[in-house]
Amino acid sequence: MGNSNFKQHYETASKTGVLQITNNKIKDIPEEVLNLSENLRNLDLSKNKISRISDEISKLKNLKQLKLDCNLIQDIPNSLTNLKKLELLNVSSNKISSLPQSFSYLTNLKQVYLSNNNFTHFPTQLYGLKNLDVVEISNNKISEVPRGMANFFAAELNLSQNEISSLPDDFHQAPRLKILKLEENCLNLDAIHPSLLRDSKLHTINLEGNLFETKQLASLEGYNEYTERYTAIKKKMF
């Protein structure tokens, strides 16, 4: 993108609060972007060659949406967690393997997209974020989900295409979880705790591509309670 073209984007963004610079091979977050600190609410820098997030990102105090998917980022800096108004973060398709402990300070987050990265452990920094709605963390290398689901507040969780072989026995305690996607993992039928089907708020569980046939779920304790919730939500949709 030429300087004149970028200048036009910058001037527009200063008025609208929205800036999109995608698929332009930029390697760093432009300084001109960081100078939009007061106005910028929505920043999309996806499909570039950005390898690091500058600490200067913390200047964007009013940012609500940050899209950095399809870049070369390896780390999320602590400085990003100063964006207290952030509601959506998309860093899918990068090279990230963990989140900083300070990630839990992003208390306004509603949507977090972490798919297609290098996570080997489920990021427990997501626990305690009470405004979470959607968490996507598919296509990583996660082998298990730790206990603590009573503090996981998302309504939808996508863990498909990982290496998960076990689930915590407190999964049913997730207070708002209604949709759980676990396709293409390494789960045996006995990894599905009866409480997950019987006592949770889940109305949709996707388990295709694991080490059992999904029709075998019907033999598990709690399956009837699960199907009642599934049927009830389908009736509401039509």
Beta strands, then each sheet from edge to edge (+ up, - down):
strand 1: 18-20
strand 2: 42-44
strand 3: 65-67
strand 4: 88-90
strand 5: 111-113
strand 6: 134-136
strand 7: 156-158
strand 8: 179-181
strand 9: 204-206
sheet 1: 1+ 2+ 3+ 4+ 5+ 6+ 7+ 8+ 9+
end
